[in-house]
Amino acid sequence: MSEATRAATPRSVREVDRFDLETDVAVIGFGSAGACAATEAAAAGAQTLVLERGWRGGGTSAVSTGQIYMGGGTPLQKACGFEDDPDEMHKYLVASCGPGADEAKIRLYSDRSVEHYHWLTGHGVPFDMGFVDYEVSTMPEPGKSLSYTGSERAWPYREIAVPAPRGHTVQNASGEVMMQLLMKAAQDAGAAILTGTQSETLVVDDDGRVVGVVARVGDKEQIVRARRGVVITTGGFVHNQDMMRWYAPDLLRCGRTIAAEDGDDGAGIRMGIGAGGAAIRMDAACIVLGFAYGNRKNIRGILVNTRGQRYVNEDVYQSNHGEIALKKQDGQVYLIVDDSIYEPTPTGMDEEMFTYPVAAVAETGKELEHELGMPENSLSHTLAVYNENAARGEDPLFHKERCWLQALDNPPLAAIDLRVGHAPYSFFTLGGLRTRPTGEVLDTDGSVVGGLWAAGRSASGIPAQGYNSGLSLADCTFSGRMAGVSAAGAGD
Amino acid sequence: MSEATRAATPRSVREVDRFDLETDVAVIGFGSAGACAATEAAAAGAQTLVLERGWRGGGTSAVSTGQIYMGGGTPLQKACGFEDDPDEMHKYLVASCGPGADEAKIRLYSDRSVEHYHWLTGHGVPFDMGFVDYEVSTMPEPGKSLSYTGSERAWPYREIAVPAPRGHTVQNASGEVMMQLLMKAAQDAGAAILTGTQSETLVVDDDGRVVGVVARVGDKEQIVRARRGVVITTGGFVHNQDMMRWYAPDLLRCGRTIAAEDGDDGAGIRMGIGAGGAAIRMDAACIVLGFAYGNRKNIRGILVNTRGQRYVNEDVYQSNHGEIALKKQDGQVYLIVDDSIYEPTPTGMDEEMFTYPVAAVAETGKELEHELGMPENSLSHTLAVYNENAARGEDPLFHKERCWLQALDNPPLAAIDLRVGHAPYSFFTLGGLRTRPTGEVLDTDGSVVGGLWAAGRSASGIPAQGYNSGLSLADCTFSGRMAGVSAAGAGD
C-alpha cells in the first residue's frame, strides 16, 4: 500500500537535478479516467505518458459492471423506443446530485452525453440494443444494455423531470472488456504507458505550478517532466483508513468497499492537495443498500426504522437507499415483506452479497413489532395505514409508484434485517479535488493550480453528493476526456 | 471583505527581500483563541506578536453570550452541589461530538477542564455561583452561571454518562467582558498587538516550513518573520460564500449565521490549506433551532416531520435540533403544542429571533393534520399514541425525560412552523484545519506542517461534529492555550 507515501508534500523543482523522462502531459493512473484523458491528450497532439502503478491498469472500472449513465437521446435509448432530452437529463441530475450539485458539470455533460456515447462506441465499447424490464430487474441481461439506474420514475423526481432510462451497461456487464478497449484506445492514440510505476508526489516550480511527477519503479526514483501538465486520475480514498477517519468517519460503519483491491487509497487526492488543490465534499459517498437487486419484488415491501415508521419511498434507487438509511436513520432500518414477496435467495446475483438476514417472522403486524422490540402500535399502525392505501393503489406518504403498491396481507410477515452491521452497505467515496468542468484543479480561493488537472473519483464531479448507478463511470470517462483535451492545449 | 485575498498561495521566502518585523510566534487573529494563544506563548517566554485585522480584536467570541463548556468538578459545579468526573465528561463528549469524535482532544480537555477553569478565573473571567433551573431555562440569569447546555440528561446520553451541568456562562452573559479580560491577559503577558493588520498569506521556506506572514496595513505590505512559528486563529468560514458553496452547500439554506459581522471568512483556513494543511469535517456545523429558548415549556410539545412522525426526543439540546431537522428531516418540521404550552412571544429573549410563526391552529389532531396537508391518520395517530403514553409518564419511542411529558389534550392545538426558510436556523461552521491536540497543523498524510499551528474555529476541534452550547468557546480558549504553549516551545 502507498499509504506510507508522503504524497502531500510536493517536491520543489530546485531539488530536482535531472529529469529522467520528459513528456507534454503526464497522466497518473490508468483506470477509465486516465485512459480517456490519455486518449484525448494524445489525440490532440500532445506527447502523453501514463504512469500506472499496477502491472497493466484498469482500476476500479475494470472490476465494475460497466454501467454508464448517458442520455439526452442516445442511439440505444432511441432503439429501445425512449425519448430523452438534454434539458430533462440536466433537471434530473441537478435534483438528484445535490445538495449543491455542480450545475456547470451537469450542463456540459447533459449537452454532450450523446456525443460521449458515440465517442465510446467509436472506440469499440459495445452496447446491446435492448431494454431491461423495470419491474423485473435493473441489472444487465444478455442482449439488453439499457435500464433505469436511478430514481427517474420515483417521487419526487418524476415530477421534476420527464423520466427516461439512462443506464447504459456495456455488453455482458464487463467493465473488464470496457477497460481493455479504453486502454487500447489510449495506446492507439499514441500515449505511452509506464506500468509498475508508483507516482509519489508532484514537482512544482517556484510559482507553485505543477511541472512534473516523482515516481518510483522498483527501487529507482524516476522523475518525469510534464511540459504542459499533470492529470491526476487515481480514484477515490476508500482504502485509506486515515483519510476515512478524518474526512468521513461515519462511512467506516459500512463495512464493504466498492473498489479495486489495490486502488483508491487517496494518493492522487493527497498529491493534489499538497500542490494547493482544494478537496471538497469529502464526506460524500455512494452507499449501496441493494435490497431489491436480487428480488425486485422487495420494492413492494416497506422500509421502516426502528420506531416502525416508513421514511422513504421504497422505489428510489438502490444506490440512494444506503445513504438515506445510514445518514438519516442511523443505519437502523428493516424491510417488511409478506409471503408473496419474500424470496430466501437472490435471483441471478451474488448470493453472499445479496442475501439478507431475516430479523423476525410473525403472523401479524402486532406480533412483528413485538418481535422486533418496537413500541406497541408503531409498526402495526404503519402497516395498517399502508395496506389500506396500497389496496386503493395509493401511497399518500411517499407516492411510491403504483406498480409497486400491494397490501402486505399475505402472512407470514418477515422483517429483513437491513441494519448496518447486519446487512452489507457497500460504498465508495465521491469527494475529491475541486475542478472546473474542463478538469483544471482549483485551490480554496477558486484559482487554478497551474499545470494540474484531475478527473474521475480523484475529483468531486457530477455525482457531487447523491448518486445514480452509472454516474461514476460516466463522470470518470467524460471528465477524463475533458481533462485530457484541456491539458493537451496548455502551453509549455 | 478579504474574500479577494489570495490566501491559499503561500509566498516563498525566496521572494521575500526583507522582513519588516520579527518575532518568535506570530498569532493571526485576536478572538478568544488568538488571545489565549498569545497569552500562553508570551508567558512561556516567546516574543509574541498578534496580527488582528480589526481595530481592536474580540472576534465572534466578543459577540457571544460567553458560555464555556467545562466540567470534571469545577468550583462552580461544586458550589452548586453537582458532582462531576473527567471520565463522565469524556464519555459524554465522545458520544455527543461524533461520528468520529476526536477522542484525544476530548481526553485532554476533560482531564484539564478544571485547570482551565482556574486559568480563566485567574485572568479575571467572572462566574456567578448559581445554577439555572433546568426546567425553566438554560439561559444565563443574574447571579447564576451554571446551566445544562447540552443533552446530558436526555436519552440516550443519560444512559452513557452520568449527567452534570457543564455550561459556565460568564457573568452577565457578556462575551464582550470576557474578551476584554482575555485580550488584557495577552497584553499583560507581554504579547504585542498589531491591529488594523490584514494577514494575507503565509511565508514558507524551501522545506515547506512556515516562517512568517505577509500582512497588509493600509496600502503597505508588512512581512513578519516568525522564528518559531505561526498560530492561525481567524475563526470559521460562514461568511465565505464560495467556501460554503463548495464545502457545505446544504448549510446555505439556514439563512442566519452566528459570527461577528466582519469575521469568519475562512481566511486562516485557506492560508493553512495553502501551506499544506488538511481541512477536515468541512460539512460540519452547529445549527441552532432554538424553539425552546424563549419558552421552555415547548419541550413538552412534540416535534414532527411533514408526515406527522416524531423523529427525536424534544429534550435534546437546542443546538442539536437544527442539525437533526436540517440534515435528517430536510428542514421540514413542526412543533405541535397545546394551549397550556403555547406562548405568543418569547420570555427574556430576542423577540425577532425567537418568535416562530404558527402554521396552523385546530381543535383536534385530525383537523390539524388536515390543515397542515398531512396524510390522514398520520399526525392524529402520533398524537393519540403520544398522549396515551405521556399520561402514564412514558415515551416508549424516544424516552423524553419524564419532567417534560404531558398529554397534549388542552385544545386548541397549534403547529409552530419550524421549517427551514420559515423559522430561523442559526449556524456556524465546525470544520477546519486538522490539528494535534497541541495545535500542530497536519497535512493529508498526517505529517506536521512545520512552523504552523491552528486553534479555535480555524481548526476541527472538540466539537468535530455534533454540538453542545459552550463547546466552541471551551475549544477556542483551550486549543488556543495549547497552540500557544506548543508554538513557544518550538525551536527556531
Interface residues (C-beta under 8 A of the other chain):
Chain A: T5 R6 A7 A8 T9 S12 R14 E15 G98 P99 G100 D206 G208 D242 M243 R245 W246 Y247 P249 D250 L252 R253 G266 I269 R270 I273 G274 G276 A278 A279 I280 R281 M282 D283 R307 Q309 R310 K327 K328 Q329 P375 E376 N377 S378 H381 V385 P396 L397 R434 D443 T444 D445 G446 S447 Q465
Chain B: T5 R6 A7 A8 T9 S12 R14 E15 G98 P99 G100 D206 G208 D242 M243 R245 W246 Y247 P249 D250 L252 R253 G266 I269 R270 I273 G274 G276 A278 A279 I280 R281 M282 D283 R307 Q309 R310 K327 K328 Q329 P375 E376 N377 S378 H381 V385 P396 L397 R434 D443 T444 D445 G446 S447 Q465
